[in-house]
């Protein structure tokens, strides 16, 4: 979600905006909201509100703005030595970015690497005592738990919005990656790369994309699970490159309407359209038009699922791949020893 120009309609009158009385057509003066008769009791946030207030105070200093000539977004520190996470689409192809801190400083950030397929980038700035966001465990998320987003939507720095974890392991149509966290916490242009937090202020995901016919939040936001993003950071910081398990097939998603139209014997999965004969898939006997429906204990409902599952596996591991074979729809299990691949750094 790169920054772009937007129109903002002014919805307040000047007189009211500056807090003065405005007498119109003999009516009573309009008073500022704070001009009440008599003393009012001090506001006392309830326990739930107080928890969110504390998260904002603790985490906001670790949230930054990340910009380069073609766009801008958010990011957050994960290490005191100035290492931060953001989205690959926020840094684009830049080797360096500008990082704006909560205290007003603007620093040069070096892009250590990016995983364009997962939409994660790792950046380092010259700090030795950066505020950090505690890292949670995205594998333990529960639908319905509190979700808090902090970022820089439309350039409004360190804006906080709240919602819930609407779903986990989402693989929406049209997105290149699956296994995402869905949330109704408002995410807009500029939130990309910012943290999605739990009620304790621990990062559980990196806000990445929204589904919306208008380009603004309608409560369908998606974040990359922090466990996957942390693995990218770990690999880049320890080896300088990213690798993951490789199967060696090109696939297309199957949806119920497509299955009905073409008489495909399953309602979801991925159909194999290409097989590299020298790949693990080719050597193990996967064929064109095989439909992959499961790898190990994980169901494969679409290509996003397949990519996520392979990210969670290791090169050299042997996995059972369950396929449905047309035309009779029989199921077969094929053991495949996965190879290693390095994703694009575009």
Helices and strands as residue ranges (DSSP letters): H 14-17, H 47-59, G 60-62, E 63-68, E 71-77, E 83-86, H 88-91, E 96-100, E 106-115, E 120-125, G 138-140, E 146-151, G 153-155, E 159-170, E 180-183, E 195-197, E 203-210, E 221-225, H 226-239, E 244-246, E 249-254, H 256-262, E 269-275, H 280-284, E 291-295, E 298-299, H 303-311, E 318-325, E 330-337, E 339-341
